[in-house]
Amino acid sequence: MEKPILSLEDVTMSFTNKMVLRAINLDVYKGQIIGYIGPNGAGKSTTVKIMLGLIEGYHGNVTIFGNDISDGKVDYKKHIGYVPETAELYDNLTAGEYLSFVGELYGVPPEQVESKARRLMAKFGLEEVYHSRLSSYSKGMRQKVLLISSLLHNPDLLFLDEPLSGLDANSVMVVKEILAQLAAQGKTIFYSSHIMEVVEKISNRIVLLSEGQIIADGSFDELKEQNTEGTLEQIFNQLTGFHEHQEIAEEFVSIVQEV
């Protein structure tokens, strides 16, 4: 029987007496693209940060690549790539310097880092600004550098939080295809986004978190069969109990139109 790449068992987390995660159980397997979604405050970022070893103090078991991450060892992180929703880049560094720094942190030989970084930057149309400081980059350009930095060391497990933020339409198509090809080669991708349309299209499994609990887990077709709504956005609203969007929008617009 196939073993999961990642496993959460009864994972519970509290901050200042507020329960953020409530006994989360989840097994993730090789080659899956997991769309990890939920309202703000549902516990998505907390779950990801626990799995990355950035947050301690949780209860339960977290196993990645067959190893319990609570043992203090960090070797498993060499096989993980991460794009956070908001990342602080070192603006005084050039893209080349930043990518060399990140690659060497992961143990990639310097000459290999530079070769890969230059070629990956070129594929994103950024070869001419390889030696430019990151402070001169647009949001979309910075996002491309972050994506490259998460993949330089050829990780087996990717955590992506709003990875398409700031990208133009063509780049979005390229990144979606990159993710599909990585998954086809056995990479496992944890994809978190508020853009339901993208999650619906790229994920082969969707996990919906609400108030610290998993309330849905399956492919989009499976979720559609279990619910009366059609799109992922409609299913999301149905399962999380949010039905006031039209009323709120109408009231908002009426206030805007007041003279």
Secondary structure, DSSP 8 states (H G I E B T S, - for coil): ----SEEEEEEEEEETTEEEEEEEEEEE-TT-EEEEE--TTSSHHHHHHHHTT-----EEEEEETTEEGGGS--GGGGGEEEE-SS----TTSBHHHHHHHHHHHTT--HHHHHHHHHHHHHHTT-GGGTTSBGGG--HHHHHHHHHHHHHTT--SEEEEESTTTT--HHHHHHHHHHHHHHHHTT-EEEEE-S-HHHHHHH-SEEEEEETTEEEEEE-HHHHHHHSS-SSHHHHHHHHHT---HHHHHHHHHHHHT--
